[in-house]
């Protein structure tokens, strides 16, 4: 066995054609991956925007909840003060319905 022999010219041409085919398939695969990545990036941006909008909405609802809580506290205090004044002015009887 002679390991030092040079490849035949047809063998070199076939190998180069095979390499060219592999490179072409690699280019096609890479283009497909880049397109998928661009699509994935766009979807990720949309999801991030939706999450930001939802976060803002929840913050607004939290703020409205705080306002409602304080309105309830103030209304309860106002009713208690009204009832106390009414009872003082009307001989200790709470207002009837």
C-alpha positions as CSV (number, residue, x, y, z in Angstrom):
1,X,0.0,0.0,0.0
2,X,1.3,3.3,-1.1
3,X,0.0,6.1,1.2
4,X,1.9,8.8,-0.5
5,X,0.3,8.7,-3.9
6,X,-1.5,11.8,-5.2
7,X,-5.2,11.8,-5.7
8,X,-6.4,11.3,-9.2
9,X,-7.6,14.5,-11.0
10,X,-11.2,13.3,-11.3
11,X,-11.2,12.5,-7.6
12,X,-10.1,16.1,-6.8
13,X,-12.8,17.5,-9.0
14,X,-15.5,15.3,-7.4
15,X,-14.3,16.3,-3.9
16,X,-14.4,20.0,-4.8
17,X,-17.9,19.6,-6.2
18,X,-18.9,17.9,-2.9
19,X,-17.4,20.7,-0.9
20,X,-19.2,23.3,-3.0
21,X,-22.5,21.4,-2.5
22,X,-21.9,21.3,1.3
23,X,-21.1,25.0,1.4
24,X,-24.3,25.8,-0.6
25,X,-26.4,23.7,1.8
26,X,-24.7,25.4,4.7
27,X,-25.5,28.8,3.2
28,X,-29.1,27.8,2.8
29,X,-29.3,26.5,6.4
30,X,-27.6,29.7,7.7
31,X,-30.1,31.9,5.8
32,X,-33.0,29.8,7.3
33,X,-31.6,30.2,10.8
34,X,-31.1,33.9,10.3
35,X,-34.7,34.3,9.1
36,X,-36.0,32.3,12.1
37,X,-33.9,34.3,14.5
38,X,-35.2,37.6,13.0
39,X,-38.8,36.3,13.4
40,X,-38.1,35.1,16.9
41,X,-36.6,38.5,17.8
42,X,-39.7,40.3,16.5
43,X,-42.0,38.0,18.5
44,X,-39.9,38.5,21.6
45,X,-40.1,42.3,21.2
46,X,-43.9,42.1,20.9
47,X,-44.2,39.9,24.0
48,X,-41.9,42.3,25.9
49,X,-44.1,45.3,24.9
50,X,-47.2,43.4,26.0
51,X,-45.6,42.6,29.3
52,X,-44.6,46.2,29.8
53,X,-48.2,47.4,29.0
54,X,-49.6,44.8,31.4
55,X,-47.1,45.9,34.1
56,X,-48.2,49.5,33.6
57,X,-51.9,48.5,33.8
58,X,-51.3,46.6,37.0
59,X,-49.5,49.6,38.5
60,X,-52.5,51.8,37.6
61,X,-54.9,49.4,39.1
62,X,-52.8,49.2,42.2
63,X,-52.9,53.0,42.4
64,X,-56.7,53.0,42.0
65,X,-56.9,50.4,44.7
66,X,-54.9,52.7,47.1
67,X,-57.3,55.6,46.2
68,X,-60.3,53.4,46.9
69,X,-58.8,52.2,50.2
70,X,-58.3,55.8,51.4
71,X,-61.8,56.8,50.1
72,X,-63.2,53.9,52.2
73,X,-61.3,55.0,55.3
74,X,-62.4,58.6,54.9
75,X,-66.0,57.6,54.3
76,X,-66.0,55.4,57.4
77,X,-64.5,58.2,59.5
78,X,-67.1,60.6,58.1
79,X,-70.0,58.2,58.9
80,X,-68.6,57.7,62.4
81,X,-68.3,61.4,63.0
82,X,-71.8,62.0,61.6
83,X,-73.3,59.3,63.8
84,X,-71.6,60.7,66.9
85,X,-72.8,64.2,66.2
86,X,-76.3,63.0,65.4
87,X,-76.4,61.0,68.6
88,X,-75.2,63.9,70.7
89,X,-77.8,66.2,69.2
90,X,-80.8,63.7,69.3
91,X,-80.5,62.3,72.8
92,X,-78.3,59.3,72.1
93,X,-80.4,57.7,69.5
94,X,-78.7,56.6,66.3
95,X,-80.3,57.7,63.0
96,X,-83.0,55.4,61.8
97,X,-83.4,54.1,58.3
